[in-house]
Amino acid sequence: MEANEAVRRKGKGREYIEAFAVALFIALFLRTTVVQARIIPSGSMEDTLLVGDYLFINKFVYGYHVPFTEGRILLLREPARGDIVVFDPPFESSNAFIKRVIAVPGETVEIRRKTVYVDGRPLQENYTRFVEGSREDRFHSRRDNLPPVKVPPGKLFVMGDNRDRSYDSRFWGFVDLDDIIGKAMVIGASVDLNRDVRWYEACRYPELVRWDRVGKVLH
């Protein structure tokens, strides 16, 4: 009887381990190929995205890039102007970036005193935020003005919505389509991290949760 009980316990334990392994595999598969969560660490996309917003990223809409190859497979659609995208920047960085697509391959971008033109027409941008006025020093001239530049094939021109506080294509150039991770989809949660509180401590400070942002679909 004792031997049979031991066998049953061993079998039960194995079932739990197998169930956990399957659940872990599914979670990792979904995270890798379908949906990924990401916390906004900076204010470069204010007021669209705030520090402490917890986003869900759609990783399959733009298809997948196979390492050491060019192009993407299982592509549903190309990134379009206005999409908020997560990507690996074209320089050494341990963090992914999140910006808005301003121009796609074949389009010409120009900036005149903070106004963005695409193919000669000013963009209607009701999502932008400006902190400072135009200044004449070299850095701010580059930030607020850009001579016409055509987006090459396989590239994107991206900018942060907080135009005076964003490090983007105005400074380091284009994003390679193969470096796109996914499209920002929805805000799953939001915590005011400007109050010296870590994200995972929000349960202790419910007053810091921005309930009005939970479930907000991004456009």
Disulfide bonds with the S-S distance in Angstrom:
none
